[in-house]
Amino acid sequence: MIVVRAACGVLIVAILFLAGLAVQGRVERFIDERRVLQALAAEAPGKIANAAGLMPKPLGSPGAWFDPDSYPPTALRAGEEGSVRVKVAVDSDGVPIRCRVVQSSGYADLDQGTCDIVMRRGRFVPATDAAGHAIPAISDSFRIRWQLTS
């Protein structure tokens, strides 16, 4: 009976230790992503906020994330066209965590529509640190052109 209790005690301690490691990893990732978001918020247009100098790169062409059904309905009805330039905070898995318009089209629906699509469909090759580990970072800006077809 004492041996069973001791074994259960060791098992519980091991489970708590492993759970602690898992939580620590999530906390560290959250802190890294928070730093990226803070850098994105503080960044001036045209300035790269990535200390390592390495940026995430879009997988394929960002234009491929958009299809004819992507056009924001209100902008479509209003006949709005324009270009939107955005920067994207990307996590260490290459998934967007924040989109920021750095050059507006002049139309809120097109600007918001761009970020909505980038957040839903965008995927990136993550940035890496000096040791080659994937890290959260901010992409270089890229432009999406919204144009109505006749």
C-alpha positions in Angstrom: 0.0 0.0 0.0 2.8 2.4 0.8 4.6 1.5 -2.4 1.5 2.3 -4.4 1.0 5.6 -2.7 4.7 6.5 -3.3 4.4 5.5 -7.0 1.2 7.6 -7.3 3.0 10.5 -5.6 5.9 10.3 -8.0 3.5 10.0 -11.0 1.5 13.1 -9.8 4.8 15.1 -9.4 5.9 14.0 -12.9 2.6 15.0 -14.4 2.7 18.4 -12.7 6.2 19.0 -13.9 5.4 18.1 -17.5 2.3 20.3 -17.3 4.5 23.1 -16.0 6.9 22.8 -18.9 3.9 22.9 -21.4 2.6 26.1 -19.7 6.0 27.6 -19.7 6.4 27.0 -23.4 3.0 28.6 -24.1 3.9 31.6 -21.9 7.3 32.1 -23.7 5.6 31.9 -27.1 2.9 34.4 -25.9 5.6 36.8 -24.7 7.5 36.5 -28.0 4.3 37.2 -30.0 3.4 40.1 -27.7 6.8 41.7 -28.4 6.2 41.3 -32.1 2.7 42.9 -31.8 4.2 45.8 -29.7 6.9 46.3 -32.4 4.2 46.3 -35.1 2.1 48.9 -33.1 5.2 51.2 -32.6 6.7 50.7 -36.0 6.8 53.7 -38.4 5.8 53.0 -42.0 8.8 51.9 -44.0 10.8 50.9 -40.9 11.6 47.2 -40.4 11.0 46.1 -36.8 13.0 42.9 -36.7 16.2 42.9 -34.7 17.5 39.8 -36.3 17.0 41.3 -39.8 15.2 38.2 -41.0 11.5 38.5 -42.0 8.8 36.0 -42.7 8.1 35.5 -46.4 4.7 34.8 -47.9 4.2 31.2 -49.1 3.6 31.8 -52.8 2.1 35.0 -54.0 -0.2 36.9 -51.6 -2.4 37.6 -54.6 -3.2 33.9 -54.7 -4.9 34.3 -51.3 -7.6 36.4 -53.0 -10.3 35.1 -55.4 -13.2 36.9 -57.1 -15.4 36.2 -54.2 -13.0 38.0 -51.8 -14.1 41.5 -53.0 -15.8 43.2 -50.0 -19.5 43.4 -51.0 -20.0 47.0 -50.0 -16.9 48.1 -51.9 -18.1 46.1 -54.9 -21.5 47.8 -54.9 -19.9 51.2 -54.4 -17.4 50.6 -57.3 -14.4 51.1 -55.0 -10.9 50.2 -56.3 -7.5 50.8 -54.9 -4.2 49.4 -53.5 -3.6 48.4 -49.9 -0.2 47.9 -48.5 0.0 45.8 -45.3 2.6 44.4 -42.9 1.8 41.2 -41.0 2.9 40.0 -37.6 3.6 36.2 -38.1 4.0 33.6 -35.4 6.8 31.0 -35.3 4.5 28.6 -37.2 4.0 31.0 -40.2 0.5 31.9 -39.2 -0.6 35.6 -39.2 -1.4 37.0 -35.8 -1.9 40.7 -36.7 -2.3 42.7 -39.9 -1.7 46.4 -40.2 -2.5 48.7 -43.1 0.6 50.9 -43.8 -0.8 52.5 -46.9 -4.6 52.8 -47.3 -6.6 52.4 -50.5 -8.7 55.3 -49.2 -11.6 52.9 -48.6 -12.1 51.3 -45.2 -13.9 48.3 -46.7 -10.9 47.5 -49.0 -8.4 48.0 -46.2 -10.3 45.8 -43.8 -11.1 43.2 -46.5 -7.4 42.9 -47.2 -6.5 42.2 -43.6 -9.4 39.8 -43.2 -8.2 37.7 -46.1 -4.6 37.8 -45.1 -5.5 36.7 -41.5 -7.7 33.9 -42.8 -5.7 32.6 -45.8 -2.2 34.0 -45.4 0.6 31.6 -44.7 4.3 32.5 -44.4 7.7 30.9 -44.1 8.5 32.0 -40.6 11.5 34.2 -39.8 14.5 32.5 -38.1 16.9 33.6 -35.4 20.7 33.3 -35.7 20.5 29.6 -34.5 18.0 28.8 -37.3 14.9 28.5 -35.0 11.6 29.8 -36.2 10.6 33.0 -34.4 7.6 35.4 -34.5 8.4 38.5 -36.6 6.9 41.1 -38.9 6.8 40.7 -42.6 8.0 43.2 -45.1 5.1 45.1 -46.6 3.3 43.9 -49.6 0.6 45.4 -51.8 -2.8 44.1 -52.8 -4.6 45.8 -55.7 -8.4 45.7 -55.7 -9.7 46.2 -59.2 -13.2 45.6 -60.6 -13.5 43.8 -63.9 -15.9 44.8 -66.6 
